[in-house]
Amino acid sequence: MKKLLTLVIAMLAFAASAQKVECHFQQSKFIKASGKTIASEGNLKLYSNDKLEMNYTNPAGDYFIIDGKTIKINVRGKKSVVDTEKNAAMRVQRNTLMNCISGNWKQAATDNDATTSMVEKGGNKVVTITAKKAGTRGYAKIVITYRKSDNLPVEMVMEEFNGTVTTYKMSNIVKK
C-alpha cells in the first residue's frame, strides 16, 4: 500500500510539474533615469520550472527565453546568450522571474533577502515582496497578483533598486 501511495504521489507531482501555461502579456517599463516608458507585448509560455519563453509581437521578433541556466535574448535584432551561472545579475532576474510566474513567491523573497505580505482581494491574492535592504542589483519591491483559483499571475510589478519599474499584465491565460 505504501509503495502504491508513493507511486501515485510521484505521478501527481510529475503531472503538476509538466503542466504548461500560456498567456498574452503586456509589458510596460518605466526607466527612472530617462523618465521614459517603453511599452511592449507578446506571448508567454511557461513549460516547467526552468523553461519559459516570452516571444514579443511588439516589437516583433524580440524574445526572452529561459532554458535551464541559459537566457537567450533578442532585443531589436541584437541577440545574446547568457550563462546565468557566470552572470549574477541575470541569474537574479532569471530566478526571480521564474519563481514569481510559477507561483513560488516565497523562494523569490528568500533569494532577494526580502519580507513578504499577502492579502486577498476579490478572487485574487496580492503578494508583496519587499527587500530588507537596498542593493545594487535585484528588486526593491515586487507586487504580484495571482488568481486565487489556480495561483497563476495576472499582474506583476517589479521595481528595481535604481527606480526602473516593469509591469506585466497577463490575459487569456490557459493552463494545459
N, C-alpha and C positions, 0 to 999 in steps of 0.2 A: 504494500500500500504506500509506504514511504517513497519507494522508487517511482511509482506511478505519479504521485503528487509532485515530486521533484521534476519529473519529465514534463508534466503539464505546466508547472511554473516556468520552466525553461522555454517551452514553446510559446507561452503567453508573452514572456519577456522578449523573445525574438520577434514575434508578431508586432508587438508595440514598437520596437526599435526599427522595424522595417517599414513603418508607415511613411508615406511621402505626403508632404504638404505643398500645395501650390497656391499662389495668390498674385494679385496685381498689387504693385506698390507705387506710391507717390513719395518722392524724397524732396525735402527742402533743406538746403544747407545754408545757414546764415554764418558768414565769416566776419567776425567782430572787427578784425584788423582793417578790413576794407569797407565794412558796412554793407556789403553786397549779399544778396540771396541768390543761390543757384537752385533752380527747380529741375527735376528730372523724374522719370518714371520708367516702369518696366515690369517684368515678371520675375517672381521669386519662386524657387523650388528648393525645398529642404528635403534631402534624400535620407539623411541619417544624422547622427551626432557629429559627423566630421565631413559632411558634404553638403554644400549649399551653392546655388547658382543665382546670381542676380543679373539678368540679361535686360539691358536698358533698351527701350523703344524710343526714348527721348533723353539724351541724344542716341540715335540709332547706332547700333554696333558696339556701344560701350558694354563692358561686363565686369563683374567682380565675382570670382569663383573661388570658393574654399574647397580644396580637395585634400583631406588629411592635413598635413603640416604645410601644404603649399597653397599660396594665394596667387591666382592669375588675374591680372588686371589689364583692361584696355580702356584708356581714357582718351577719347577723341583721336584714336589712331596710335597713341603711344602705349605700346604693350610692355608688360613686365611680368616676371615670375619671381615671387618672393618665398624664400625658405623661412618659415616663422621660427624655426629652431635657432636661426642665426640673427634674426631681426626682432628685437624685443618689442619695439613699438607696434609692429604688425602682428606679433603674437598676442599682445594685449587686445588689439582690435579684433582679431580672429576669434579668440576665446570669448570675449565679451559678446560679440555679435551672435555667435553660435549658441551660447548659453541663454541669452535673452530671448532669441527667437524660438529655441526649443523648449522654453519654459523652465529652464534651470537657473532662475534668477538668484537663488541662494549661492550657487557657485560663482556667478558673476560678481556678487557682493564680496565673497571671500577673496577672489582674485584681485579685486580693486581695493581691498582693505576698506570696506565700506559698511555702513549700517543700512538696515532696511526697515521699511514700514509698508503695511498693506491695508487698504480699505476697500470695502465692497461698494460699488456704485452701479445700481441697476443690475443688469445681467453680466457685469464685468467686475474684475478685481484690478485695482490700480496699485502697482508696486513701485515704490520709490527707493532707489539705491543712492545713497549719499556718501561720498568719500569722507573718511575721517580726517584727512589732512590733504593739503594741496600738493600737487606733484607736477612733474614736467611732462609726463605722458599719462594717458589714461583718461578717465572720465570723472568730473567733479560730481555730476548728478545724472542719473538715468531714471526716467519715468516710463514704465511700460504698462499699457492697458491690455489685459488678457480677457478673452471671452471666458466667463466662468464655466460655461458648459463643457469646454474641451481644452482649456488652458492654452489657446492659441492667441498670439498677439494681434491686436487690431491697430495699435499705435505704439510707437517708441520715440521718445525724445531723449537724445544723448548729448549732454553738454560737456565739452572738453574743458580742461583747465585754462586754456587760452581764450575761452569765451565763444568758440565755434559751437554752434548748436545744429545738430542734424535731426530732422524729424522724418519718421517713416510712418505712412498711413497705409494699412493693408486693407484690401477689399477683395471680394469674390474668392474668399478663402475656401479651398477644397482639400479635404483630408482623404487620401487614397490608401 
